[in-house]
Amino acid sequence: MRQFRKFFIILASMALSLLAGISHAERLALVIGNNAYEESPLTNPVNDANDMAAALQRLGFSVNTQTNITKREMEDAIRDFTGSLKSSDTALFYFSGHGAQVDGINYLVPVGARIVSERDIKYESVAAELVLDYLERAGNRLNIVILDACRDNPFKGFRSTRGGLAMMTSPTGTLIGYATAPGTVAYDGPGQNSPYTKHLLKAMTTPGLRIEDVFKQARVGVMVETGNKQVPWESSSLIGDFYFTRQDQREIPSAPDEMPNTDLRPSDAKIPDGIDPSIPITPGEGVGDLRLDMSADDVRRLLGEPEHITDLYQDGNTLYFEYYSYGIMAHIQADRVIAIYLYSGVDGGYDEDQFKPFPGMTKEGVSVLSMKDEILNMYGTPIETAADPENSQIMTERLYYPGIGFKYATLTGQIIHIRIARQAQRGE
């Protein structure tokens, strides 16, 4: 009996230990910021790293912060970090500094790197895939990799064959956030933080946002701040939901203290009463008080005199009323509105880069700052798709649905404009 009791106590202790290990899933983060480069030093990465670390600590992460470290120190920190992970842990890796790609492989540049040719990058820098490889080996349930690492070319002696970073495959359970779209350059920023980190910090501390929505909010903020010159990007293979801050938690003060306004309405233009951002775009009908079949005179009464009028056939019958300040173009034929275009301000040719982002969105929540995948998720399979001619200024494609169509950039998936008409149909 005594032996049985002893065995039971040992068995119970083992079970409690196992349960304790399961219940104590941790949030762990490795945060690196490098700016003290001999050539092309940066201003913000150490600020970015310190502010990100402080925010993550308030969000319950145990954070290892490293700044201005060498290649060996970076590799050691990555190995120690991933080696400490348990299967139930959430891991976050953040890097702010110079980055480059060579032969489709991304490299994070340490302090002290001696790079005089493109080939040197491979041996003087840390491959971003090293981080992904170690995280995959760790086998933990969820990984977040944030790369604010695509600043302007740090190597004055040569030009990289391709600008920016390349897309990487996300191991299962991993989200990779890039400061900007593949092959493009991010901004260091004139303030305390880079635009990307600044808007991530704000979104991360907003209660109730899923991680996908955190990165979407950051993307919108960066695009507005940079005039759509920088479009953050993600690749994800997450299989569950993750919240930095749940809705039932108290809101945690964001860092840094001063954040830009991410309201999408143009700052220097008055939005007409009929185009209030709170009024959704209605497929097949119109936007607010701007409706299909409205007369040209009624459009003028609502929006004022167009900033530019294009007479398509020089016959006065087919006109485009262009309102750059509102992100709107009305297609008028025989004195009636037959289509309405809403622009994102992304350059897609035809002087579309002059348009400021239209501030409204569809009833489903899709806006001109949405991405192709969001539209497919919201609207499902399109009635028709079409690729624009190869002589377009950028490669674009279109998705057509009843009463609404979307034109997007093929490379990035960024929406260029939304077209509202009575039915899905081809045409500008």
C-alpha positions as a Markdown table, in Angstrom:
| # | Residue | x | y | z |
|---|---|---|---|---|
| 1 | Met | 0.0 | 0.0 | 0.0 |
| 2 | Arg | 2.8 | 2.4 | 0.9 |
| 3 | Gln | 4.6 | 1.6 | -2.3 |
| 4 | Phe | 1.4 | 2.2 | -4.3 |
| 5 | Arg | 1.0 | 5.6 | -2.6 |
| 6 | Lys | 4.6 | 6.5 | -3.4 |
| 7 | Phe | 4.0 | 5.5 | -7.0 |
| 8 | Phe | 0.8 | 7.5 | -7.2 |
| 9 | Ile | 2.6 | 10.6 | -5.8 |
| 10 | Ile | 5.4 | 10.3 | -8.4 |
| 11 | Leu | 2.8 | 9.8 | -11.2 |
| 12 | Ala | 0.8 | 12.8 | -10.0 |
| 13 | Ser | 4.0 | 15.0 | -9.8 |
| 14 | Met | 4.9 | 14.0 | -13.4 |
| 15 | Ala | 1.4 | 14.9 | -14.6 |
| 16 | Leu | 1.5 | 18.3 | -12.8 |
| 17 | Ser | 4.9 | 19.0 | -14.3 |
| 18 | Leu | 3.6 | 18.2 | -17.8 |
| 19 | Leu | 0.5 | 20.3 | -17.3 |
| 20 | Ala | 2.6 | 23.2 | -16.0 |
| 21 | Gly | 4.8 | 23.0 | -19.1 |
| 22 | Ile | 1.8 | 23.1 | -21.3 |
| 23 | Ser | 0.1 | 26.0 | -19.5 |
| 24 | His | 3.2 | 28.2 | -19.4 |
| 25 | Ala | 3.4 | 29.0 | -23.0 |
| 26 | Glu | 5.6 | 32.1 | -23.4 |
| 27 | Arg | 6.0 | 35.0 | -25.7 |
| 28 | Leu | 9.6 | 35.4 | -26.6 |
| 29 | Ala | 11.2 | 38.1 | -28.8 |
| 30 | Leu | 14.7 | 38.8 | -30.2 |
| 31 | Val | 14.9 | 42.5 | -31.3 |
| 32 | Ile | 17.9 | 43.7 | -33.3 |
| 33 | Gly | 18.6 | 47.3 | -34.4 |
| 34 | Asn | 21.8 | 48.3 | -36.4 |
| 35 | Asn | 22.5 | 51.8 | -37.5 |
| 36 | Ala | 26.2 | 52.5 | -36.8 |
| 37 | Tyr | 27.4 | 51.4 | -40.2 |
| 38 | Glu | 30.8 | 52.8 | -41.4 |
| 39 | Glu | 29.3 | 53.4 | -44.8 |
| 40 | Ser | 25.7 | 54.8 | -45.0 |
| 41 | Pro | 24.9 | 55.0 | -41.3 |
| 42 | Leu | 21.2 | 55.1 | -40.5 |
| 43 | Thr | 19.3 | 57.3 | -38.0 |
| 44 | Asn | 16.4 | 55.2 | -36.7 |
| 45 | Pro | 17.1 | 51.5 | -36.3 |
| 46 | Val | 18.3 | 51.6 | -32.7 |
| 47 | Asn | 15.3 | 53.8 | -31.8 |
| 48 | Asp | 13.1 | 51.4 | -33.7 |
| 49 | Ala | 14.6 | 48.4 | -31.8 |
| 50 | Asn | 14.3 | 50.0 | -28.4 |
| 51 | Asp | 10.7 | 51.2 | -28.9 |
| 52 | Met | 9.7 | 47.9 | -30.3 |
| 53 | Ala | 11.3 | 46.0 | -27.4 |
| 54 | Ala | 9.5 | 48.3 | -24.9 |
| 55 | Ala | 6.1 | 47.8 | -26.6 |
| 56 | Leu | 6.6 | 44.0 | -26.7 |
| 57 | Gln | 7.5 | 43.9 | -23.0 |
| 58 | Arg | 4.2 | 45.7 | -22.2 |
| 59 | Leu | 2.5 | 43.1 | -24.4 |
| 60 | Gly | 3.8 | 40.2 | -22.3 |
| 61 | Phe | 6.9 | 39.3 | -24.3 |
| 62 | Ser | 10.3 | 38.4 | -22.8 |
| 63 | Val | 12.6 | 40.4 | -25.0 |
| 64 | Asn | 16.3 | 40.2 | -25.8 |
| 65 | Thr | 17.3 | 43.5 | -27.3 |
| 66 | Gln | 20.6 | 43.8 | -29.3 |
| 67 | Thr | 21.8 | 47.0 | -31.0 |
| 68 | Asn | 24.8 | 47.7 | -33.3 |
| 69 | Ile | 26.1 | 44.1 | -33.2 |
| 70 | Thr | 28.5 | 42.2 | -35.5 |
| 71 | Lys | 27.8 | 39.2 | -37.7 |
| 72 | Arg | 29.0 | 36.7 | -35.1 |
| 73 | Glu | 27.0 | 38.4 | -32.4 |
| 74 | Met | 23.9 | 38.3 | -34.6 |
| 75 | Glu | 24.3 | 34.6 | -35.4 |
| 76 | Asp | 24.9 | 33.8 | -31.7 |
| 77 | Ala | 21.9 | 35.8 | -30.6 |
| 78 | Ile | 19.7 | 34.0 | -33.2 |
| 79 | Arg | 20.9 | 30.5 | -32.1 |
| 80 | Asp | 20.5 | 31.3 | -28.4 |
| 81 | Phe | 17.0 | 32.7 | -29.0 |
| 82 | Thr | 15.7 | 29.8 | -31.1 |
| 83 | Gly | 17.4 | 27.2 | -28.9 |
| 84 | Ser | 15.3 | 28.5 | -25.9 |
| 85 | Leu | 11.9 | 28.0 | -27.6 |
| 86 | Lys | 9.4 | 25.4 | -26.5 |
| 87 | Ser | 6.8 | 23.9 | -28.8 |
| 88 | Ser | 4.0 | 26.0 | -27.2 |
| 89 | Asp | 5.9 | 29.3 | -27.4 |
| 90 | Thr | 5.2 | 32.3 | -29.6 |
| 91 | Ala | 8.4 | 33.6 | -31.1 |
| 92 | Leu | 9.0 | 37.1 | -32.6 |
| 93 | Phe | 12.1 | 38.2 | -34.5 |
| 94 | Tyr | 12.5 | 41.8 | -35.4 |
| 95 | Phe | 15.4 | 43.4 | -37.4 |
| 96 | Ser | 15.8 | 47.1 | -38.2 |
| 97 | Gly | 18.8 | 48.2 | -40.4 |
| 98 | His | 20.3 | 47.6 | -43.8 |
| 99 | Gly | 19.3 | 44.6 | -45.9 |
| 100 | Ala | 20.0 | 43.4 | -49.4 |
| 101 | Gln | 19.3 | 40.5 | -51.7 |
| 102 | Val | 21.7 | 38.6 | -53.8 |
| 103 | Asp | 20.6 | 35.8 | -56.2 |
| 104 | Gly | 17.1 | 35.9 | -54.6 |
| 105 | Ile | 18.4 | 35.4 | -51.0 |
| 106 | Asn | 17.9 | 38.1 | -48.4 |
| 107 | Tyr | 20.7 | 39.2 | -46.1 |
| 108 | Leu | 20.6 | 41.3 | -42.9 |
| 109 | Val | 23.7 | 43.6 | -42.7 |
| 110 | Pro | 25.5 | 43.6 | -39.3 |
| 111 | Val | 27.7 | 46.4 | -38.0 |
| 112 | Gly | 31.3 | 46.1 | -39.1 |
| 113 | Ala | 30.5 | 44.3 | -42.4 |
| 114 | Arg | 33.3 | 44.9 | -45.0 |
| 115 | Ile | 31.5 | 45.0 | -48.3 |
| 116 | Val | 33.2 | 46.2 | -51.4 |
| 117 | Ser | 31.4 | 44.0 | -54.0 |
| 118 | Glu | 28.0 | 42.3 | -54.2 |
| 119 | Arg | 29.6 | 38.9 | -53.6 |
| 120 | Asp | 30.8 | 40.1 | -50.2 |
| 121 | Ile | 27.3 | 40.4 | -48.9 |
| 122 | Lys | 27.0 | 36.6 | -48.7 |
| 123 | Tyr | 29.9 | 36.3 | -46.4 |
| 124 | Glu | 29.8 | 39.5 | -44.4 |
| 125 | Ser | 26.0 | 39.5 | -43.7 |
| 126 | Val | 23.5 | 37.1 | -42.0 |
| 127 | Ala | 21.1 | 35.3 | -44.3 |
| 128 | Ala | 17.5 | 36.0 | -43.3 |
| 129 | Glu | 16.7 | 32.3 | -44.2 |
| 130 | Leu | 19.0 | 31.4 | -41.2 |
| 131 | Val | 16.3 | 32.8 | -38.9 |
| 132 | Leu | 13.5 | 30.9 | -40.6 |
| 133 | Asp | 15.6 | 27.7 | -40.6 |
| 134 | Tyr | 16.3 | 27.9 | -36.9 |
| 135 | Leu | 12.6 | 28.8 | -36.1 |
| 136 | Glu | 11.4 | 25.8 | -38.2 |
| 137 | Arg | 13.8 | 23.5 | -36.3 |
| 138 | Ala | 12.6 | 24.8 | -33.0 |
| 139 | Gly | 9.1 | 23.5 | -33.8 |
| 140 | Asn | 7.2 | 26.1 | -31.8 |
| 141 | Arg | 3.6 | 26.8 | -32.7 |
| 142 | Leu | 3.8 | 30.4 | -34.0 |
| 143 | Asn | 6.5 | 32.6 | -35.4 |
| 144 | Ile | 6.4 | 36.3 | -36.3 |
| 145 | Val | 9.3 | 37.7 | -38.4 |
| 146 | Ile | 9.5 | 41.5 | -38.9 |
| 147 | Leu | 12.1 | 42.9 | -41.3 |
| 148 | Asp | 12.3 | 46.7 | -41.4 |
| 149 | Ala | 15.5 | 46.1 | -43.4 |
| 150 | Cys | 15.2 | 47.5 | -46.8 |
| 151 | Arg | 16.6 | 51.0 | -46.4 |
| 152 | Asp | 18.4 | 52.7 | -49.3 |
| 153 | Asn | 21.5 | 51.1 | -50.9 |
| 154 | Pro | 24.2 | 50.9 | -48.2 |
| 155 | Phe | 26.9 | 50.0 | -50.6 |
| 156 | Lys | 28.2 | 53.0 | -52.5 |
| 157 | Gly | 30.9 | 51.2 | -54.5 |
| 158 | Phe | 28.4 | 49.2 | -56.5 |
| 159 | Arg | 24.7 | 48.8 | -57.4 |
| 160 | Ser | 22.8 | 45.7 | -56.3 |
| 161 | Thr | 21.4 | 43.8 | -59.2 |
| 162 | Arg | 18.0 | 44.0 | -57.6 |
| 163 | Gly | 16.7 | 46.5 | -55.1 |
| 164 | Gly | 14.9 | 45.7 | -51.9 |
| 165 | Leu | 14.3 | 42.2 | -50.4 |
| 166 | Ala | 13.0 | 39.1 | -52.1 |
| 167 | Met | 9.9 | 37.2 | -51.0 |
| 168 | Met | 10.6 | 34.2 | -48.8 |
| 169 | Thr | 8.6 | 31.1 | -48.2 |
| 170 | Ser | 7.0 | 31.1 | -44.7 |
| 171 | Pro | 7.4 | 27.8 | -42.8 |
| 172 | Thr | 4.1 | 26.6 | -41.4 |
| 173 | Gly | 2.9 | 28.7 | -38.6 |
| 174 | Thr | 4.9 | 31.7 | -39.6 |
| 175 | Leu | 4.1 | 35.3 | -40.6 |
| 176 | Ile | 6.8 | 37.4 | -42.3 |
| 177 | Gly | 6.3 | 41.2 | -42.4 |
| 178 | Tyr | 8.3 | 43.3 | -44.8 |
| 179 | Ala | 8.7 | 47.0 | -44.5 |
| 180 | Thr | 7.9 | 47.4 | -48.2 |
| 181 | Ala | 6.9 | 45.4 | -51.3 |
| 182 | Pro | 9.4 | 43.0 | -52.9 |
| 183 | Gly | 12.1 | 44.7 | -54.8 |
| 184 | Thr | 11.4 | 48.2 | -53.5 |
| 185 | Val | 13.0 | 50.4 | -50.9 |
| 186 | Ala | 11.7 | 51.5 | -47.5 |
| 187 | Tyr | 12.3 | 54.8 | -45.8 |
| 188 | Asp | 14.4 | 55.4 | -42.7 |
| 189 | Gly | 12.1 | 58.4 | -41.8 |
| 190 | Pro | 12.8 | 61.8 | -40.4 |
| 191 | Gly | 11.4 | 61.2 | -37.0 |
| 192 | Gln | 11.9 | 58.9 | -34.0 |
| 193 | Asn | 11.1 | 55.8 | -36.0 |
| 194 | Ser | 10.9 | 54.5 | -39.5 |
| 195 | Pro | 7.3 | 54.8 | -41.0 |
| 196 | Tyr | 6.9 | 51.0 | -40.9 |
| 197 | Thr | 7.9 | 50.5 | -37.2 |
| 198 | Lys | 6.0 | 53.7 | -36.2 |
| 199 | His | 2.7 | 52.4 | -37.6 |
| 200 | Leu | 3.3 | 48.8 | -36.4 |
| 201 | Leu | 3.8 | 50.1 | -32.9 |
| 202 | Lys | 0.5 | 51.9 | -33.0 |
| 203 | Ala | -1.5 | 48.9 | -34.5 |
| 204 | Met | 0.1 | 46.3 | -32.2 |
| 205 | Thr | -1.3 | 48.1 | -29.1 |
| 206 | Thr | -4.8 | 48.4 | -30.4 |
| 207 | Pro | -7.0 | 45.9 | -28.5 |
| 208 | Gly | -8.9 | 43.2 | -30.4 |
| 209 | Leu | -7.0 | 43.2 | -33.7 |
| 210 | Arg | -5.9 | 39.9 | -35.1 |
| 211 | Ile | -2.3 | 39.9 | -36.3 |
| 212 | Glu | -3.4 | 40.1 | -39.9 |
| 213 | Asp | -5.3 | 43.3 | -39.1 |
| 214 | Val | -2.4 | 44.7 | -37.2 |
| 215 | Phe | -0.2 | 44.5 | -40.4 |
| 216 | Lys | -3.0 | 45.8 | -42.6 |
| 217 | Gln | -3.5 | 48.9 | -40.4 |
| 218 | Ala | 0.3 | 49.4 | -40.5 |
| 219 | Arg | 0.3 | 49.1 | -44.3 |
| 220 | Val | -2.5 | 51.7 | -44.6 |
| 221 | Gly | -0.7 | 54.1 | -42.3 |
| 222 | Val | 2.6 | 53.8 | -44.1 |
| 223 | Met | 1.0 | 54.2 | -47.5 |
| 224 | Val | -0.8 | 57.4 | -46.4 |
| 225 | Glu | 2.3 | 58.8 | -44.8 |
| 226 | Thr | 4.6 | 58.1 | -47.8 |
| 227 | Gly | 2.1 | 59.0 | -50.5 |
| 228 | Asn | 1.9 | 55.3 | -51.5 |
| 229 | Lys | 5.6 | 55.2 | -52.3 |
| 230 | Gln | 6.1 | 52.5 | -49.6 |
| 231 | Val | 3.7 | 49.6 | -49.4 |
| 232 | Pro | 4.4 | 47.1 | -46.6 |
| 233 | Trp | 4.0 | 43.4 | -47.4 |
| 234 | Glu | 3.4 | 40.1 | -45.6 |
| 235 | Ser | 3.6 | 36.4 | -46.4 |
| 236 | Ser | 1.8 | 34.1 | -44.0 |
| 237 | Ser | 1.3 | 30.5 | -43.3 |
| 238 | Leu | -0.4 | 31.0 | -39.9 |
| 239 | Ile | -3.0 | 28.3 | -39.0 |
| 240 | Gly | -4.5 | 30.0 | -36.0 |
| 241 | Asp | -5.5 | 33.4 | -34.6 |
| 242 | Phe | -3.0 | 35.6 | -32.7 |
| 243 | Tyr | -3.7 | 38.9 | -30.9 |
| 244 | Phe | -1.0 | 41.2 | -29.5 |
| 245 | Thr | -3.7 | 42.7 | -27.3 |
| 246 | Arg | -7.1 | 41.0 | -26.8 |
| 247 | Gln | -10.3 | 43.1 | -26.7 |
| 248 | Asp | -10.9 | 42.3 | -23.1 |
| 249 | Gln | -7.4 | 43.6 | -22.1 |
| 250 | Arg | -6.8 | 47.2 | -21.1 |
| 251 | Glu | -5.4 | 49.3 | -23.9 |
| 252 | Ile | -1.6 | 49.6 | -23.5 |
| 253 | Pro | -0.1 | 53.0 | -24.3 |
| 254 | Ser | 1.6 | 52.8 | -27.6 |
| 255 | Ala | 5.2 | 53.8 | -28.3 |
| 256 | Pro | 6.3 | 56.2 | -29.4 |
| 257 | Asp | 4.0 | 58.9 | -28.0 |
| 258 | Glu | 3.5 | 60.9 | -31.2 |
| 259 | Met | 1.8 | 59.0 | -34.0 |
| 260 | Pro | 0.6 | 60.3 | -37.4 |
| 261 | Asn | -3.1 | 60.5 | -38.2 |
| 262 | Thr | -4.0 | 57.5 | -40.4 |
| 263 | Asp | -7.4 | 59.0 | -41.4 |
| 264 | Leu | -7.6 | 58.3 | -45.2 |
| 265 | Arg | -9.3 | 61.5 | -46.1 |
| 266 | Pro | -7.1 | 64.0 | -48.0 |
| 267 | Ser | -5.6 | 66.5 | -45.5 |
| 268 | Asp | -5.8 | 69.5 | -47.8 |
| 269 | Ala | -9.1 | 68.9 | -49.5 |
| 270 | Lys | -12.7 | 69.3 | -48.2 |
| 271 | Ile | -14.7 | 66.1 | -48.8 |
| 272 | Pro | -18.1 | 67.0 | -50.1 |
| 273 | Asp | -21.1 | 66.2 | -47.9 |
| 274 | Gly | -22.3 | 63.5 | -50.3 |
| 275 | Ile | -18.9 | 61.7 | -50.2 |
| 276 | Asp | -18.6 | 61.2 | -46.5 |
| 277 | Pro | -16.0 | 58.4 | -45.7 |
| 278 | Ser | -18.5 | 56.7 | -43.4 |
| 279 | Ile | -20.9 | 56.1 | -46.4 |
| 280 | Pro | -20.0 | 52.8 | -48.1 |
| 281 | Ile | -19.4 | 52.3 | -51.8 |
| 282 | Thr | -22.4 | 50.5 | -53.2 |
| 283 | Pro | -21.7 | 48.2 | -56.2 |
| 284 | Gly | -23.9 | 49.0 | -59.2 |
| 285 | Glu | -25.3 | 52.2 | -57.6 |
| 286 | Gly | -22.7 | 54.7 | -56.6 |
| 287 | Val | -20.9 | 56.4 | -53.7 |
| 288 | Gly | -22.9 | 58.4 | -51.2 |
| 289 | Asp | -24.8 | 61.0 | -53.2 |
| 290 | Leu | -22.8 | 60.5 | -56.3 |
| 291 | Arg | -24.9 | 58.1 | -58.3 |
| 292 | Leu | -24.9 | 56.3 | -61.6 |
| 293 | Asp | -27.2 | 57.9 | -64.2 |
| 294 | Met | -26.7 | 61.3 | -62.5 |
| 295 | Ser | -26.5 | 64.2 | -64.9 |
| 296 | Ala | -23.2 | 66.1 | -65.6 |
| 297 | Asp | -24.7 | 69.2 | -64.1 |
| 298 | Asp | -25.7 | 67.4 | -60.9 |
| 299 | Val | -22.1 | 66.0 | -60.6 |
| 300 | Arg | -20.8 | 69.6 | -60.8 |
| 301 | Arg | -23.3 | 70.8 | -58.2 |
| 302 | Leu | -22.2 | 68.0 | -55.8 |
| 303 | Leu | -18.4 | 68.0 | -56.3 |
| 304 | Gly | -17.8 | 71.4 | -58.0 |
| 305 | Glu | -16.0 | 72.0 | -61.2 |
| 306 | Pro | -13.7 | 69.1 | -62.2 |
| 307 | Glu | -9.9 | 69.6 | -61.8 |
| 308 | His | -9.5 | 68.2 | -65.3 |
| 309 | Ile | -11.9 | 67.1 | -68.0 |
| 310 | Thr | -10.9 | 64.5 | -70.7 |
| 311 | Asp | -13.0 | 64.5 | -73.9 |
| 312 | Leu | -12.3 | 61.0 | -74.9 |
| 313 | Tyr | -13.4 | 61.2 | -78.6 |
| 314 | Gln | -13.2 | 65.0 | -79.0 |
| 315 | Asp | -17.0 | 65.0 | -79.6 |
| 316 | Gly | -18.2 | 66.3 | -76.2 |
| 317 | Asn | -20.2 | 63.1 | -75.7 |
| 318 | Thr | -17.8 | 60.9 | -73.7 |
| 319 | Leu | -16.2 | 62.8 | -70.9 |
| 320 | Tyr | -14.1 | 62.0 | -67.8 |
| 321 | Phe | -14.6 | 64.4 | -64.9 |
| 322 | Glu | -11.4 | 64.1 | -62.8 |
| 323 | Tyr | -11.4 | 65.2 | -59.2 |
| 324 | Tyr | -7.8 | 64.5 | -58.1 |
| 325 | Ser | -8.3 | 65.9 | -54.6 |
| 326 | Tyr | -11.1 | 63.5 | -53.9 |
| 327 | Gly | -9.7 | 60.4 | -55.6 |
| 328 | Ile | -12.7 | 60.3 | -57.9 |
| 329 | Met | -13.4 | 60.2 | -61.7 |
| 330 | Ala | -16.9 | 60.2 | -63.2 |
| 331 | His | -17.3 | 58.7 | -66.6 |
| 332 | Ile | -20.0 | 60.6 | -68.4 |
| 333 | Gln | -21.7 | 59.6 | -71.6 |
| 334 | Ala | -24.6 | 61.4 | -73.2 |
| 335 | Asp | -24.7 | 63.7 | -70.2 |
| 336 | Arg | -25.2 | 60.8 | -67.8 |
| 337 | Val | -22.8 | 59.1 | -65.3 |
| 338 | Ile | -22.2 | 55.5 | -66.6 |
| 339 | Ala | -19.2 | 54.6 | -64.3 |
| 340 | Ile | -17.4 | 56.0 | -61.2 |
| 341 | Tyr | -13.7 | 55.4 | -60.6 |
| 342 | Leu | -12.2 | 55.5 | -57.1 |
| 343 | Tyr | -8.4 | 55.7 | -56.9 |
| 344 | Ser | -5.7 | 54.6 | -54.5 |
| 345 | Gly | -3.1 | 57.1 | -55.7 |
| 346 | Val | -0.9 | 54.2 | -56.8 |
| 347 | Asp | 0.7 | 55.0 | -60.2 |
| 348 | Gly | -1.0 | 52.8 | -62.8 |
| 349 | Gly | -0.6 | 55.0 | -65.8 |
| 350 | Tyr | -3.0 | 57.5 | -67.3 |
| 351 | Asp | -1.9 | 60.1 | -64.7 |
| 352 | Glu | -3.6 | 58.0 | -62.0 |
| 353 | Asp | -0.8 | 58.9 | -59.6 |
| 354 | Gln | -2.2 | 62.4 | -59.4 |
| 355 | Phe | -5.3 | 61.1 | -57.5 |
| 356 | Lys | -5.3 | 61.1 | -53.8 |
| 357 | Pro | -6.7 | 58.0 | -52.1 |
| 358 | Phe | -10.4 | 57.9 | -52.0 |
| 359 | Pro | -11.5 | 57.7 | -48.3 |
| 360 | Gly | -14.6 | 55.4 | -48.5 |
| 361 | Met | -15.0 | 51.7 | -48.7 |
| 362 | Thr | -17.5 | 49.0 | -49.8 |
| 363 | Lys | -20.2 | 47.6 | -47.6 |
| 364 | Glu | -17.9 | 44.5 | -47.2 |
| 365 | Gly | -15.1 | 46.6 | -45.9 |
| 366 | Val | -12.9 | 46.7 | -49.1 |
| 367 | Ser | -11.2 | 50.0 | -49.9 |
| 368 | Val | -8.9 | 51.4 | -52.5 |
| 369 | Leu | -6.1 | 50.6 | -50.1 |
| 370 | Ser | -7.0 | 46.9 | -50.0 |
| 371 | Met | -5.1 | 44.1 | -51.7 |
| 372 | Lys | -6.1 | 41.5 | -54.3 |
| 373 | Asp | -6.3 | 38.7 | -51.8 |
| 374 | Glu | -8.7 | 40.7 | -49.6 |
| 375 | Ile | -11.0 | 41.2 | -52.5 |
| 376 | Leu | -11.0 | 37.5 | -53.4 |
| 377 | Asn | -11.8 | 36.7 | -49.7 |
| 378 | Met | -14.6 | 39.2 | -49.6 |
| 379 | Tyr | -16.2 | 38.8 | -53.0 |
| 380 | Gly | -15.3 | 35.2 | -54.0 |
| 381 | Thr | -14.7 | 34.1 | -57.6 |
| 382 | Pro | -15.0 | 36.9 | -60.1 |
| 383 | Ile | -17.3 | 36.8 | -63.0 |
| 384 | Glu | -14.4 | 37.7 | -65.3 |
| 385 | Thr | -10.7 | 38.5 | -65.1 |
| 386 | Ala | -8.6 | 40.3 | -67.6 |
| 387 | Ala | -4.9 | 41.3 | -68.0 |
| 388 | Asp | -4.1 | 44.8 | -69.3 |
| 389 | Pro | -2.0 | 45.2 | -72.4 |
| 390 | Glu | 1.7 | 44.7 | -72.1 |
| 391 | Asn | 2.4 | 48.3 | -73.1 |
| 392 | Ser | 0.8 | 49.6 | -69.8 |
| 393 | Gln | 3.1 | 51.6 | -67.6 |
| 394 | Ile | 2.9 | 48.8 | -65.0 |
| 395 | Met | 1.6 | 45.3 | -65.4 |
| 396 | Thr | -2.0 | 45.3 | -64.1 |
| 397 | Glu | -5.0 | 42.9 | -64.1 |
| 398 | Arg | -8.7 | 43.2 | -63.3 |
| 399 | Leu | -11.3 | 41.4 | -61.4 |
| 400 | Tyr | -15.0 | 41.9 | -62.4 |
| 401 | Tyr | -18.0 | 41.4 | -60.1 |
| 402 | Pro | -21.7 | 42.5 | -60.5 |
| 403 | Gly | -21.6 | 46.3 | -60.4 |
| 404 | Ile | -18.0 | 46.6 | -59.4 |
| 405 | Gly | -14.5 | 45.9 | -60.8 |
| 406 | Phe | -11.0 | 46.1 | -59.3 |
| 407 | Lys | -7.8 | 47.0 | -61.1 |
| 408 | Tyr | -4.6 | 45.9 | -59.3 |
| 409 | Ala | -0.8 | 45.8 | -59.9 |
| 410 | Thr | 0.2 | 42.3 | -60.8 |
| 411 | Leu | 3.5 | 42.4 | -58.9 |
| 412 | Thr | 2.2 | 43.7 | -55.6 |
| 413 | Gly | -1.5 | 42.9 | -55.6 |
| 414 | Gln | -2.2 | 46.5 | -54.6 |
| 415 | Ile | -5.5 | 48.0 | -55.8 |
| 416 | Ile | -5.1 | 50.8 | -58.2 |
| 417 | His | -8.7 | 51.7 | -58.7 |
| 418 | Ile | -12.3 | 50.5 | -58.1 |
| 419 | Arg | -14.8 | 50.9 | -61.0 |
| 420 | Ile | -18.5 | 51.1 | -60.2 |
| 421 | Ala | -21.0 | 50.5 | -63.0 |
| 422 | Arg | -24.4 | 48.9 | -63.5 |
| 423 | Gln | -22.9 | 45.5 | -64.3 |
| 424 | Ala | -19.5 | 43.9 | -64.5 |
| 425 | Gln | -17.9 | 44.8 | -67.9 |
| 426 | Arg | -14.6 | 45.5 | -69.5 |
| 427 | Gly | -13.5 | 49.0 | -70.2 |
| 428 | Glu | -11.6 | 51.9 | -68.7 |
